[in-house]
Amino acid sequence: MSFSYILSSYYPIPDKQLSSIIFDISRYGKHTHRIDFGKPVSYTDAIEEVERFLSVPLDDEYYNLVKDDLFIDDRRYFDTRGECLTDLKFLERLKEVEPSVVMIKCGS
């Protein structure tokens, strides 16, 4: 199984370049992760890299990192990192937090 965001039809993906992207890795936003790119990438490429990160099979180390901020605290319910977000996968906007660094903001 792989993770993918559900993109909003009313929020177009900007045509800009990014050096980093930050995103939630736990259901209620207590834990985030940042990916820094070696060279500027498009918003679309950055989002796809996040989706690849969240598609990785869940291991105990990652689960223990995020388990205090999950909807369900039971390892048996999750197969991939992205499943820890449960329904927090509707990409609502990309908020610029620094020049060429954005944070994914999602809803459910």
N, C-alpha and C positions, 0 to 999 in steps of 0.2 A: 504494500500500500504506500502511496506517496501523498505528501501534503501539497495543497495548492490553495492560495487565497481565492476568495470569491471577489472579483473586481466589481466596483460600482460602475454602472453605466453612466452615471451623472458626474463622475470624477475622472477626467482624462489624465493619463499618465504624462507628466511633463516631458518635453524633449530637451533634457539637460544632462549634464555629466555629473557623476558623484564620485567622491573618494571613499565614502563610508556610509553604512546604513545600520541603524539601530532598530531592534524589534523586541517585542515581548516573547518570553519563552515560558511564561507561566500564566495561568488563566486570568488572574486579577492584576497583573502588571508589576508585581513585586520584583520579578527577575527579568532582566533584559540581556540581550547579547548584541555585540557590535562586530560587524565584519568590515575590515579595512581592505581596500583594493590597492594593488600595487600600481595601477594606472587608472585614470578615470574611466568609468563605465556608465552606460545609460541606466536610467531608472528601471527599464524593463529587465536589463541584465542583472541589476542589483536585486530586484524582487525575485527573479529566478534563482539566484544564488541563495537567498533566504529560504526559498521553498526547498531547495536541495538540502540545506542544513536541517530544516525541520522534518525532512523525509527520512533522515537517518534512523535506523532501528534504535529504540530506547534501551539504554543500558542502565545498570543500577547506579552508577556514579551520577549520571545526568538526572535520573529520577530523584535521587537523594538531594540534589541541588534545588529542585523545584517543588518537591512534594508538599512543602509548607504553604503553597499558594495555588493549590489545585481545587477544582470543583469536587472531585472525588479523590480521596487519598487511599487509593488501592492500585498498586502496580499492575495487577492482572487486567485492568481495563485499557492499558495503553501499549501499543506496539511500536509506535514511532514518536519522535520528539514532538511533532506537530499535534499529535492527539492529546497531549497535555493541555493544549489550549481549548479543548472541547469545541464549543461553537464560536470562539473568538477568532474568526477567520474572514470576516467581511471587511475587506480593505476599504476604509472610509476616506483616508487622506494620507498624504506624505508630508509631514511637517518638517520644514527646514530648521535645524537646531544650531547649525553653524554653516558657514559658507561651504557648499558641496557635501554637507552631511545631512541626511534626513532620518527621521524616525517614522516608522510605520505606525499608524493609528488605526486600530481595528474596533469593530463592534460585533455584536452577535445578533 
